[in-house]
Amino acid sequence: MSEIKIPRINQNILVLVISLVALYFSELNNLKTMYLISVIMSMIIGVQVIISMVFYTYDYVKGKLWNARWSNRLLKEDTELRNI
């Protein structure tokens, strides 16, 4: 039997989806208070998602550059040892 793989989802994105569904539901049923709360919540969570993606991207790029720097250094040392 094949296993179903569940993707890893950031909590911020999950809350953003829930707030957008609430926004849609409130717009559909003309619920003013729920609409206002959903708009505010969606804006706050949207900013949080953007901030977390910026930090995630920064860490990812920093890790890639760090690994590239170390592999270049190891490659250079290996080449120097072979030339001796």
C-alpha positions in Angstrom: 0.0 0.0 0.0 1.4 3.4 -0.9 1.7 6.0 1.7 0.1 9.5 1.3 2.7 12.2 1.8 1.5 15.2 3.6 3.3 18.4 2.7 4.8 20.4 5.5 2.9 23.7 5.7 3.9 26.8 7.7 1.5 27.7 10.4 1.3 31.3 9.1 0.1 30.1 5.7 -2.5 27.9 7.3 -3.9 30.7 9.3 -3.8 33.0 6.3 -5.9 30.5 4.3 -8.4 30.3 7.2 -8.6 34.0 7.4 -9.1 34.4 3.7 -11.9 31.7 3.8 -13.5 33.7 6.6 -13.2 36.8 4.5 -14.9 35.1 1.6 -17.7 33.7 3.8 -18.3 37.1 5.4 -18.4 38.8 2.0 -20.8 36.1 0.7 -23.2 36.5 3.6 -22.8 40.2 4.1 -21.5 40.0 7.7 -19.9 43.4 8.4 -18.2 42.6 11.7 -16.8 39.3 10.5 -15.6 41.0 7.3 -13.8 43.7 9.3 -12.1 41.2 11.6 -11.2 39.0 8.6 -9.6 41.9 6.7 -7.5 42.9 9.7 -6.5 39.4 10.4 -5.6 38.7 6.8 -3.5 41.8 6.6 -1.6 41.0 9.8 -1.0 37.4 8.8 0.0 38.4 5.3 2.7 40.6 6.7 3.8 37.8 8.9 4.0 35.4 5.9 6.1 37.9 4.0 8.5 38.4 6.9 8.9 34.6 7.5 9.5 34.0 3.8 12.2 36.8 3.8 14.0 35.2 6.8 13.6 31.7 5.3 15.1 32.9 2.0 18.0 34.6 3.8 18.8 31.5 5.8 18.6 29.3 2.7 20.9 31.6 0.6 23.3 32.0 3.5 23.5 28.2 3.9 24.1 27.7 0.2 26.9 30.3 0.1 28.4 28.8 3.2 28.4 25.3 1.7 29.8 26.7 -1.6 32.6 28.5 0.2 33.6 25.4 2.2 33.5 23.1 -0.9 35.7 25.6 -2.8 38.1 25.8 0.1 38.3 22.0 0.4 38.7 21.6 -3.4 41.5 24.2 -3.4 43.3 22.4 -0.4 42.8 19.0 -2.2 44.4 20.4 -5.4 47.3 21.9 -3.4 48.0 18.6 -1.7 48.0 16.7 -5.1 50.5 19.2 -6.5 53.0 18.6 -3.7 
